[in-house]
Amino acid sequence: MGRWAVAGALASLAGVGAFLGIAYRSDLPAVPTPKAADFPPELVSRGAALATIGDCIVCHTADGGVAYAGGRALATPFGTLYSTNITPDPEGGIGGWSKEAFKRAMRDGVSRDGRHLYPALPYDHYRRVHDGDLDAIYAFLMTRPTASAPAKANDLIFPLGFRPLLAGWKLLFLHQEEFTPRPDRDAEWNRGAYLAEGLGHCSGCHSPRNLAGAEETGDSAYSGGVAEGWVAPALNGSSPAAIPWMADSLFTYLRTGIDGRHGAAAGPMGPVVHGLSRAPEADVRAIATYIASLSADRPRAAPKTPSPPDRTAEAAKASPAGATLFAGACAGCHESGAPMMTQGRPGLSTVTALQLDRPDNAIRAILQGIHAPTGPAGPAMPPFAASLTDAQVADLAAYLRSRFSDRPAWTSLETAAATVRKEDSQP
């Protein structure tokens, strides 16, 4: 028994040693902060365009904070993470990082000091980015205004604050390789695939995730996910869109935040559109071409009816309170013949939020409203959180679903409204 105990102890020590050997990453020496003049202007300009497609500023800027100085709270199922300072500040930022250290963080999720980084930084996607493009992003970030902003402490479920555990996550899920063009596709498609799968990390929101928080791949890729409480609809053949997305429609939507045959960008999609509205037009067209191909390459779900029979009377009978609320709060914009509807705005029968299996997006749009992602001329809707109770939100959502969709009625709507309202009230 003694020998078995010793053998077990030695095996355990060997296992711990092996794990620590895998988890350990050395620090890389700090370098003097590069000067802006060290980088060619054309390289910085290229990096600016790539960082825009990657939405770096969205995650790394707190509300009302300095651009790229970090501090934004990122809610996850495992607790709250706070984004870091990526300005060239030598203390709290990345001013002392070499290009080698920056690329290691982007591809391997390891900080300059050897700490494992959480995959809220989508390094599983950034592994696909080519070396020259990472050089350009490095040049862009190193020429931003310096901001002194120390990192905030994360608030994670025990024991997930122990960073060496991330080495095990990476062993299981970090196997992506640098993007290789497909010879059977044209240059525009390949450019779109490179940007969407790499810096754009589109599947990060539009794919489901497993219990460990890693994206599900294969046939599950782009079959729908969740982002900041909003349902990110499927973009493959199971897309719930009433009218199939085509490349031209996607380009318009990604560039302006609205498409007359589909709907308006809301929730976390708003900042994405804001970035893409300033990205090179050719790159946005390429992304649209690639995303459109995801559903074109697979069998489509049964098509929805883009212009269903008039269900106004039926919907009013099913939810009379909802019909009254719609007439008072919504009809001025969304009823047929309203001024907004004569300007090419999408009708509610084609809005994806009303076609989804879950009511989350419709409820969030009612409570939070829609903020114009591209400026005053973009699509917008006022929030009704302060003027409608949960019961009224439920009645209105039930009416919208019944009138503008031929899908089954949503259930437990008042509970769903209360849940969304509670989530929105949390810091």
C-alpha positions in Angstrom: 0.0 0.0 0.0 2.9 2.3 0.8 4.5 1.7 -2.6 1.2 2.4 -4.3 0.8 5.6 -2.3 4.3 6.7 -3.3 3.6 5.8 -6.9 0.3 7.7 -6.9 2.0 10.8 -5.4 4.8 10.7 -8.0 2.3 10.3 -10.8 0.3 13.3 -9.5 3.5 15.4 -9.2 4.5 14.4 -12.7 1.0 15.4 -14.0 1.3 18.8 -12.2 4.7 19.3 -13.5 3.6 18.5 -17.1 0.7 20.9 -16.8 2.9 23.6 -15.4 5.4 23.0 -18.2 2.6 23.5 -20.7 1.1 26.5 -18.9 4.4 28.3 -18.4 5.2 31.0 -20.9 8.2 33.2 -20.4 8.0 37.0 -20.4 9.4 38.9 -23.3 11.7 41.8 -22.6 10.3 45.3 -22.6 11.4 47.6 -25.4 11.6 51.4 -25.6 8.3 52.8 -26.7 8.4 53.2 -30.5 8.0 56.7 -31.9 5.3 57.6 -34.3 7.9 58.6 -36.8 9.2 55.0 -36.8 6.3 53.8 -38.8 5.6 54.7 -42.5 2.3 56.6 -42.8 0.9 54.1 -45.4 1.5 51.2 -42.9 -0.4 53.2 -40.1 -3.2 53.9 -42.6 -3.5 50.3 -43.5 -3.5 49.3 -39.8 -6.3 51.8 -39.1 -8.5 50.2 -41.7 -7.8 46.7 -40.4 -8.3 47.7 -36.7 -11.7 49.2 -37.8 -12.8 45.9 -39.3 -11.6 44.2 -36.1 -13.6 46.6 -34.0 -10.7 47.1 -31.6 -12.0 50.4 -30.4 -15.3 49.0 -29.4 -14.0 46.5 -26.8 -11.0 48.5 -25.7 -12.9 51.8 -24.9 -15.0 52.3 -21.8 -18.2 54.3 -22.1 -17.0 58.0 -22.0 -13.4 56.8 -21.8 -10.3 57.5 -23.9 -10.1 55.5 -27.1 -8.2 52.3 -26.8 -7.5 52.9 -23.1 -9.6 49.8 -22.0 -11.8 49.5 -18.9 -14.9 48.3 -20.7 -16.8 45.6 -18.8 -17.3 42.5 -20.9 -20.0 40.2 -19.4 -19.5 36.5 -20.0 -21.2 33.4 -18.6 -18.0 33.0 -16.4 -18.1 36.5 -14.9 -17.0 39.9 -15.9 -13.8 40.8 -17.7 -12.4 44.3 -18.2 -10.7 45.2 -21.5 -7.1 46.4 -21.2 -5.3 49.5 -22.3 -3.8 49.1 -25.8 -2.4 52.6 -26.2 1.4 53.1 -26.2 1.5 53.9 -22.5 4.6 52.2 -21.2 3.1 51.4 -17.8 -0.6 50.4 -18.2 -0.6 50.0 -22.0 1.5 48.2 -24.6 4.2 50.9 -25.0 6.9 48.4 -23.9 5.7 45.7 -26.2 7.8 44.6 -29.2 6.2 43.4 -32.4 7.0 39.8 -31.3 5.1 40.3 -28.0 2.2 41.9 -29.8 1.9 39.0 -32.3 2.2 36.4 -29.5 -0.8 38.0 -27.7 -2.8 38.2 -30.9 -2.1 34.6 -32.0 -1.4 32.7 -28.8 -3.3 34.7 -26.2 -0.2 35.4 -24.0 0.7 38.8 -22.6 4.2 40.3 -22.8 4.8 39.3 -19.2 3.8 35.6 -19.9 0.3 35.7 -18.5 -2.4 33.8 -20.4 -5.1 36.0 -21.8 -8.8 35.2 -21.8 -10.4 34.3 -25.1 -12.7 37.4 -24.9 -9.8 38.6 -27.0 -10.6 36.4 -30.0 -7.1 35.1 -30.7 -8.6 31.9 -32.0 -9.6 34.1 -35.0 -6.5 36.3 -35.0 -4.4 33.2 -35.6 -5.7 33.4 -39.2 -4.4 36.9 -39.7 -1.3 37.3 -41.9 2.0 38.6 -40.5 2.0 41.8 -42.5 -1.4 42.8 -41.3 -0.5 42.3 -37.7 2.5 44.6 -38.3 0.2 47.2 -39.7 -2.2 47.0 -36.7 0.8 47.2 -34.3 2.0 50.4 -36.2 -1.5 51.9 -35.9 -1.8 51.2 -32.1 1.6 52.5 -31.4 0.8 55.8 -33.0 -2.4 56.4 -30.9 -2.4 59.0 -28.2 -1.0 57.6 -24.9 -3.5 57.2 -22.1 -2.6 56.3 -18.5 -5.3 53.7 -17.5 -4.3 50.8 -15.3 -6.1 47.5 -15.9 -9.2 46.8 -13.8 -9.4 43.6 -11.9 -11.6 40.9 -13.5 -14.5 39.4 -11.5 -14.7 35.7 -12.5 -16.2 32.6 -11.0 -13.7 30.7 -8.9 -11.2 29.2 -9.9 -11.3 30.8 -13.4 -9.2 33.7 -12.2 -6.3 31.3 -12.1 -4.8 32.0 -15.6 -2.7 28.9 -16.0 -6.0 27.0 -16.5 -6.3 28.7 -19.8 -3.4 26.6 -21.1 -5.8 23.6 -20.9 -8.5 25.5 -22.9 -5.9 26.3 -25.6 -4.8 22.7 -25.8 -8.4 21.8 -26.5 -9.5 24.6 -28.8 -6.7 26.7 -30.1 -5.7 24.9 -33.3 -6.6 27.5 -36.0 -4.0 28.1 -38.7 -3.2 31.2 -40.9 -5.8 31.8 -43.6 -5.1 30.1 -46.9 -7.1 31.2 -50.0 -9.3 28.7 -51.7 -8.3 28.2 -55.3 -11.9 27.4 -56.3 -13.1 30.9 -55.2 -12.4 34.3 -56.7 -10.3 37.0 -55.1 -13.3 38.9 -53.6 -14.7 35.9 -51.9 -11.2 35.0 -50.5 -10.7 38.5 -49.2 -14.1 38.4 -47.5 -13.4 35.0 -45.9 -10.0 36.3 -44.7 -11.5 39.4 -43.1 -14.7 37.7 -41.7 -12.9 34.7 -40.3 -9.9 36.6 -39.0 -10.1 40.2 -37.8 -13.9 40.5 -38.2 -14.4 37.3 -36.1 -18.1 37.2 -37.3 -18.6 33.6 -36.2 -17.7 34.7 -32.7 -21.2 36.0 -32.3 -23.1 34.1 -35.0 -22.1 30.6 -33.9 -23.1 28.6 -30.7 -20.6 28.0 -28.0 -19.9 24.9 -25.9 -19.8 24.7 -22.1 -16.2 25.8 -22.1 -17.0 29.0 -24.1 -15.4 27.8 -27.3 -17.1 28.2 -30.7 -18.8 25.2 -32.2 -17.4 24.5 -35.6 -18.2 22.3 -38.6 -21.9 22.2 -39.4 -22.7 24.3 -36.4 -20.6 27.3 -37.6 -22.8 30.3 -38.2 -25.9 28.6 -37.0 -26.7 31.3 -34.6 -25.4 32.5 -31.2 -25.8 35.1 -28.5 -24.0 38.4 -28.1 -24.5 40.7 -25.0 -28.0 39.1 -24.5 -29.0 39.6 -28.1 -29.6 36.7 -30.4 -27.1 36.7 -33.2 -29.2 35.0 -36.0 -27.9 32.2 -38.1 -26.1 33.2 -41.3 -26.0 29.8 -42.9 -28.8 27.9 -44.6 -30.8 28.0 -41.4 -31.1 31.7 -41.4 -34.5 32.9 -40.1 -34.6 35.9 -42.5 -38.0 36.2 -44.2 -36.1 37.2 -47.4 -32.8 35.5 -48.2 -29.8 37.7 -47.8 -27.9 38.6 -51.0 -24.5 40.2 -51.2 -25.9 43.6 -52.2 -28.4 43.7 -49.4 -25.7 42.7 -46.9 -23.4 45.4 -48.2 -26.1 48.0 -47.7 -26.8 46.7 -44.2 -23.2 46.5 -43.1 -22.4 49.9 -44.5 -25.5 51.9 -43.4 -27.1 49.8 -40.6 -30.4 49.2 -42.5 -31.7 47.3 -45.5 -35.2 47.9 -46.8 -35.9 44.1 -47.2 -34.6 43.0 -43.8 -34.3 45.4 -40.9 -32.0 47.7 -38.9 -28.9 47.0 -36.9 -29.5 46.9 -33.2 -27.6 46.0 -30.0 -24.0 44.9 -30.5 -24.4 45.0 -34.3 -24.7 48.8 -34.1 -21.0 49.3 -33.3 -20.0 46.8 -35.9 -21.9 48.8 -38.6 -20.4 52.0 -37.2 -16.9 50.6 -37.9 -17.7 49.1 -41.3 -19.2 52.4 -42.4 -15.7 53.8 -42.2 -13.9 50.7 -43.6 -12.7 50.5 -47.2 -15.7 49.9 -49.4 -14.0 47.0 -51.3 -13.4 45.2 -48.0 -17.0 45.5 -46.9 -18.2 44.3 -50.3 -15.9 41.3 -49.9 -17.3 40.5 -46.4 -20.8 40.7 -47.8 -19.9 38.4 -50.7 -18.5 35.8 -48.3 -21.3 36.0 -45.7 -24.0 35.7 -48.5 -22.2 32.5 -49.7 -22.7 30.8 -46.3 -26.4 30.4 -47.0 -26.1 30.0 -50.7 -23.7 27.1 -50.3 -26.1 25.1 -48.0 -29.7 23.9 -48.4 -31.9 26.7 -47.2 -34.6 26.3 -44.5 -38.2 26.4 -45.7 -38.7 30.0 -47.0 -40.7 32.4 -45.0 -43.5 34.4 -46.6 -42.1 37.9 -47.1 -45.6 39.4 -47.5 -48.0 37.3 -45.4 -51.7 37.8 -45.6 -53.1 40.7 -43.5 -53.3 39.3 -40.0 -54.3 42.6 -38.3 -57.7 41.4 -37.2 -56.4 38.1 -36.0 -53.6 39.6 -34.1 -55.9 42.2 -32.5 -58.2 39.4 -31.3 -55.3 37.4 -29.9 -53.8 40.5 -28.1 -56.2 43.4 -27.9 -54.0 45.2 -25.4 -51.1 44.8 -27.7 -53.1 46.2 -30.6 -53.9 49.3 -28.6 -50.3 49.8 -27.6 -49.2 49.4 -31.2 -51.7 52.0 -32.4 -50.5 54.5 -29.8 -46.7 53.9 -29.7 -45.7 52.2 -33.0 -48.2 52.9 -35.8 -46.9 56.4 -36.4 -43.7 54.9 -37.8 -44.5 51.3 -38.6 -48.0 51.3 -40.0 -48.5 51.0 -43.7 -48.6 54.5 -45.2 -46.7 56.1 -42.3 -44.1 58.7 -43.4 -41.2 56.5 -42.4 -42.6 53.6 -44.4 -42.6 55.7 -47.6 -38.9 56.3 -47.3 -37.8 52.7 -47.9 -37.7 51.5 -44.3 -38.3 47.8 -43.9 -41.8 46.6 -43.0 -42.1 44.6 -39.8 -43.0 41.5 -41.7 -39.4 41.2 -42.9 -37.7 42.1 -39.7 -35.7 39.1 -38.5 -36.3 39.8 -34.8 -40.0 38.8 -35.2 -39.1 35.6 -37.0 -36.7 34.2 -34.3 -37.6 31.3 -32.0 -36.8 33.5 -29.0 -38.4 37.0 -28.3 -35.1 38.5 -26.8 -34.3 40.8 -29.7 -37.8 42.1 -30.1 -38.1 42.8 -26.3 -34.6 44.4 -26.2 -35.5 46.7 -29.2 -38.7 47.8 -27.5 -37.0 48.5 -24.1 -33.6 49.8 -25.3 -34.6 51.3 -28.7 -32.3 51.4 -31.6 -29.4 53.9 -31.8 -28.4 55.1 -35.2 -25.0 53.5 -35.8 -23.9 55.8 -38.7 -25.1 59.2 -37.4 -28.3 61.1 -37.3 -29.4 59.9 -40.8 -29.2 56.2 -39.7 -32.0 54.1 -38.4 -33.2 54.9 -34.9 -36.0 54.1 -32.5 -36.7 55.6 -29.1 -36.6 53.3 -26.0 -39.8 52.4 -24.2 -38.3 51.0 -21.0 -39.5 54.0 -18.9 -43.0 54.1 -20.4 -44.1 50.5 -20.7 -44.5 47.9 -17.9 -43.3 44.3 -18.4 -46.9 43.3 -19.0 -47.3 45.9 -21.6 -44.1 44.9 -23.4 -45.4 41.3 -23.3 -48.7 42.3 -24.9 -47.0 44.4 -27.6 -44.5 41.6 -28.4 -47.3 39.1 -28.7 -49.2 41.4 -31.0 -46.2 42.0 -33.2 -45.4 38.3 -33.5 -49.0 37.4 -34.4 -49.5 40.2 -36.9 -46.2 40.3 -38.7 -45.1 36.6 -38.6 -46.6 33.3 -39.3 -44.4 31.6 -36.7 -45.7 30.0 -33.4 -46.6 32.4 -30.6 -43.9 33.2 -28.1 -44.6 32.1 -24.5 -43.7 33.5 -21.1 -43.3 37.0 -22.5 -43.8 38.9 -19.3 -41.1 36.8 -17.6 -38.8 37.4 -20.6 -39.4 41.2 -20.4 -38.6 41.3 -16.7 -35.4 39.3 -17.3 -34.2 41.6 -20.0 -35.1 44.7 -18.0 -33.1 43.3 -15.0 -30.1 42.5 -17.2 -30.1 46.0 -18.7 -30.2 47.6 -15.2 -27.0 45.8 -14.1 -23.7 47.7 -14.5 
